Amino acid sequence: MHIEDCFFVGTVVSKYSFKGEILVKLDTDEPDRYASLETLFLSINNALIPYYVEKCSMHKPGLLRLRLEDVSTEEDANFILKAKAYLPLSELPTLTGNKFYYHEVIGFMVNDKNLGVLGKVTNVNEHMAQATLEVDVNGNTALIPIVDEIILKIDRTNSSIEVETPPGLIDLYTKDA
């Protein structure tokens, strides 16, 4: 299993007991979806290692308590502490309407309601205060905020996104200084 075939689900944040149980802080809007995991991949030394889940329950909202096969001591749990947890992309629920996963819109064509075709999504930048679509507009990268007021429609059939950007936003990226 390769990391590009998976999605990030959370991080091992602490040990729970002396018998190797761990707590995983989930990075999701729907933590209860993961209360019955059977397997989990942990990123250890830049490799995804599969672990079978022996016991799984919600500890607190957003915090999953797990007992993993082959993790039965405090030392075993220490080894996986702070590891990133992943699941296969096939386990993502299907989204409809204007909800989308960031990875699925890479390559989608972006059409502005007022400006017409802008270009293709090359990346989604999550490392800013507001997540943005990075769109190649005539060789320049334009950043379009991912907000309901701007993203009007996701068309999965035609791999396109309809937006209505604020006046002047695209000009910031396409006008010469």
C-alpha positions in Angstrom: 0.0 0.0 0.0 1.3 3.4 -1.0 0.5 6.7 0.8 -1.0 8.1 -2.4 -3.6 5.3 -2.3 -4.6 6.3 1.2 -6.1 9.2 3.2 -5.0 10.6 6.5 -7.3 9.8 9.3 -5.5 10.9 12.4 -2.4 10.7 14.7 -1.5 8.4 17.5 -1.4 10.9 20.4 -0.9 8.8 23.5 -0.8 5.4 25.2 -4.0 4.4 27.1 -2.8 1.5 29.2 0.2 -0.6 30.0 -1.2 -3.3 27.7 -0.4 -1.4 24.5 -3.7 0.4 23.9 -3.4 3.7 22.1 -5.5 6.8 21.5 -5.7 8.2 18.0 -6.9 11.8 17.5 -9.1 11.7 14.4 -9.0 14.4 11.7 -12.5 14.2 10.5 -15.9 15.8 10.7 -17.5 12.4 11.3 -15.4 10.6 14.0 -18.1 8.0 14.7 -17.6 6.5 11.2 -14.3 5.1 12.5 -15.6 3.5 15.6 -15.4 0.0 14.1 -12.1 -0.2 12.2 -10.7 -3.6 11.2 -7.4 -2.4 9.9 -5.3 0.7 10.0 -2.0 1.8 8.3 0.5 3.6 10.4 3.4 5.6 8.8 6.5 4.5 10.5 10.0 5.4 9.1 8.4 6.6 5.8 6.6 3.2 5.3 2.9 2.3 5.7 2.6 -0.6 8.1 -0.7 -2.4 8.3 -2.1 -3.2 11.8 -5.2 -5.3 12.5 -7.5 -3.8 15.0 -8.5 -6.1 17.9 -10.6 -3.6 19.8 -11.9 -0.2 18.7 -14.1 2.3 20.5 -14.7 6.1 20.8 -12.9 7.3 23.9 -14.1 10.9 23.6 -15.4 12.9 20.7 -12.7 12.8 18.1 -10.5 10.4 20.1 -10.4 6.7 19.1 -9.2 4.0 21.6 -7.5 1.1 19.9 -5.9 -2.2 20.7 -3.8 -3.3 17.7 -2.6 -6.8 17.0 1.2 -7.1 17.8 1.0 -4.0 20.1 0.7 -5.5 23.5 3.1 -3.7 25.7 3.9 -0.1 26.7 7.2 -0.4 24.7 5.2 -1.4 21.6 2.9 1.5 22.0 5.9 3.9 22.5 7.2 2.7 19.1 4.1 3.9 17.3 3.5 7.1 19.3 3.0 10.1 17.1 2.6 7.9 14.0 0.2 9.2 11.3 -2.7 6.9 10.7 -4.1 6.2 7.2 -6.9 4.2 5.5 -7.3 3.2 1.9 -9.1 5.7 -0.4 -11.7 3.0 -1.1 -13.0 3.6 2.5 -13.8 7.2 1.9 -17.6 7.8 1.8 -18.9 9.0 -1.5 -19.6 12.8 -1.4 -22.3 14.4 -3.5 -23.3 17.9 -4.4 -20.7 20.6 -3.7 -18.9 18.6 -1.1 -15.6 17.2 -2.3 -12.3 15.7 -1.2 -9.3 17.8 -2.1 -7.5 15.0 -3.9 -10.5 14.4 -6.2 -10.5 17.9 -7.8 -6.9 18.0 -8.9 -7.1 18.3 -12.7 -10.7 19.7 -12.7 -11.3 22.6 -15.1 -12.4 25.8 -13.3 -15.0 28.0 -14.9 -15.8 31.4 -13.5 -19.4 32.5 -13.8 -18.3 36.0 -15.0 -14.8 35.4 -16.5 -15.3 32.0 -18.3 -12.7 29.3 -18.3 -9.8 30.0 -15.9 -7.7 26.8 -16.0 -7.1 23.5 -14.2 -6.8 22.9 -10.5 -3.1 21.9 -10.0 -3.2 21.6 -6.2 -5.2 22.3 -3.1 -3.3 24.4 -0.5 -4.4 23.5 3.0 -1.5 25.3 4.7 -3.0 28.8 4.8 -5.7 30.2 7.1 -8.2 29.4 4.4 -7.9 26.3 2.1 -7.5 27.4 -1.5 -7.6 25.9 -5.0 -4.4 26.5 -6.9 -5.5 27.1 -10.5 -3.2 27.4 -13.5 -4.5 30.6 -15.2 -2.4 31.1 -18.3 0.8 30.0 -16.6 0.2 31.8 -13.4 -1.1 30.2 -10.2 -4.2 31.8 -8.9 -5.4 31.0 -5.4 -9.2 30.7 -5.1 -10.6 30.3 -1.6 -12.7 27.2 -0.9 -15.8 28.8 0.5 -19.5 28.2 -0.3 -19.9 31.8 -1.6 -17.3 31.2 -4.3 -17.6 27.5 -5.2 -21.0 27.3 -7.0 -21.0 23.8 -8.4 -18.9 20.6 -8.6 -19.5 18.7 -11.8 -17.8 15.3 -11.3 -19.1 14.0 -14.7 -17.4 16.7 -16.6 -14.5 17.2 -14.1 -15.2 20.8 -13.6 -15.9 23.4 -10.9 -18.0 26.5 -11.4 -16.9 29.4 -9.3 -17.8 33.1 -8.9 -14.7 34.8 -7.8 -14.8 38.3 -6.2 -14.1 41.1 -8.7 -10.4 41.6 -9.2 -9.2 38.4 -7.5 -8.0 36.7 -10.7 -6.5 40.0 -11.9 -4.1 39.9 -8.9 -2.5 36.8 -10.4 -2.6 37.6 -14.1 -1.7 41.3 -14.3 2.0 42.3 -14.6 3.2 44.4 -11.8 
